[in-house]
Amino acid sequence: MDGVKLAGLLVDAGPVNSPVLIEVGPAGSNASHAANPTSLHDVYARIGGAHVTMYRLFVEHYQEYEVLWNGNGGRTYFFQNEFPYDVPDQASWSSGGGTQGWAAYKVANGVTSHEAWGVGSYCFFSPNNSIVASPSFEVPDTPGVRFHDLVSVSLGGVGTIDNVINNTGGRADATTQQRYVVSYP
């Protein structure tokens, strides 16, 4: 079918395995829709039940928490993030409580078990180089929440990330563009 536009869809996988969660067109189809293509926008698929494992999670340019992890037992193997480029000003870009900006990856305060490896967050706050994000990763300080091999980068020194995770790791900015944390806590 020509010109199908699908936006704002949430697919919640059930308890029974399914070979496909979202399929566009019948299997084996070779019809061309180049003149009036089908497009999918802002489509979310929730999978995994109680213990979710993410491999190669890429999330970029959202204006609030780019990942908000609310459940226990989650794991992420590789996360790459870029903060939004076009933050209008610091006053309008804050998660509240005196925090500048929004964490790229937030583990909710009530979570007691979560682990992540190889996670990186980058900023390029152009045209407003005065924008600050603090921090890249925000997690509850509890023994069951652990992060390994983290990096925060100010790309070209355009913008600032105050800390890599919580209050740890130091400032990535025009002076020191990359900050690393091997393990947290």
C-alpha angles and dihedrals in degrees: 000000000000125000101007110167118194119185139161096019125156117197113193112195114224131219094273119079115250125191091218133026098181125017127178113202129350121299113271095018117152100178115135119231095171094126093054109013130195115243136192122205132179094359116165127194119192114200141159107057117226099350115044123189119192122200118192100356113189119185123166145176101000114146098227134029103338091200121021111184112197104167137075125246098034125148132192124195107193123354125189123188142173119195116229113286097212106054103159097213141331095255093060095043108067136113088214137247093085093302116141112226125335127292114253090223119024124184106201118250094246095055113109101179128041134127134193136183130194101010126167136179127190135192132202104166100187133195089010104055092175093074116117129198116198111216130354093215123032117190139159114262098242129128094244094058109079134166127192133195103006131175136186118194134189100207107226088346090285105145134351138263108195097205140358098230126004105314095335134098106036136249124316108203142121091305100046108018099183131047126183136196117190098196138359129232 
